[in-house]
Every structure is written in C-alpha cells, then in structure tokens.
Amino acid sequence: MQLDLDLELKGEEFDVRSKSSGVNFKIGFTEESQSEPNPLEVFLSSVASCVGVFAVKYLKGAKIDFNKLNINVKSSLIQQGSMKLDNIVLSLDTDAELAGRREAFLRFIRKCPIHNTILDTDRVEFVLKEQ
C-alpha cells in the first residue's frame, strides 16, 4: 500500500491533502494557529490512533465485548543533541474483560505500523526538488 501526502503552506498553517485517501486536514505551527493541531500533536495522535485501531481489531476479532476504549498519550520534548520527543507513553483504558489475554492484547497492539516505524526505521530521506 503506497501512501502519498501533499502539504501546502497557506498563511500560518499547512493544508494537508492525502492523494491516497482524499482526506484533507490542516496543521498549525504558530501561536496564531492554535485551532489546528501542531506537528507534534499530529504525530502523537497518529501513534495513539494506530494503537487504538489495533486494539479494536483485537477485541472484535477475539469477540470481547467493550463499550469504552480511551487512549492517553504523553511525551516530553527534549533537547538532546537535537530536539526530539522522548518517553512516549500510551495509556489505554477499556472496560473489556481481558483476563488471561492481557499479554496477547499488548503484543497485538504493538503491531501498529507507526509504532514499528518509530522503532525500526533506519533512514528518512529529504529531497529538495530542482528549480
């Protein structure tokens, strides 16, 4: 599956268009654009929502009833050589009865591709187009 996104600067925010799904959203990056999520919030919400999707897949696949699934994600922005997010902690709260399946559930949600990308990506390439 190929993912393809375009970001275009429009004033004090980026307009994001997914060529893959057709979804559009905005990302803010200044104090004036506080009504839009900033890039760090988008990143952390991406990790949390990916884990949430895998949690729902597990629970439904195992036919475990649940009405509540909330995820809180916390991280610290640190300067350690370069600026980065550190200590990302995802806390899941659900009313699902996991009993002896807690470890299997945790193993399954760790299959989230965003989580795996953070752990296993050796390279991110930057290409500046020729004028």
Long-range contacts (C-beta under 8 A, 24 or more apart in sequence): 40-75, 40-77, 40-85, 43-85, 44-73, 44-75, 44-85, 44-88, 45-73, 46-114, 47-73, 47-88, 47-90, 47-112, 47-114, 47-115, 47-118, 48-72, 48-73, 48-90, 50-112, 50-113, 50-114, 50-115, 51-90, 51-92, 51-109, 51-112, 51-114, 51-115, 53-112, 54-108, 54-109, 54-111, 54-112, 55-92, 55-94, 55-105, 55-108, 55-109, 57-108, 58-104, 58-105, 58-108, 58-109, 59-94, 59-96, 59-105, 62-101, 64-96, 64-97, 64-98, 64-101, 65-96, 65-97, 66-94, 66-95, 66-96, 67-95, 68-93, 68-94, 68-95, 69-93, 69-94, 69-96, 70-94, 88-118
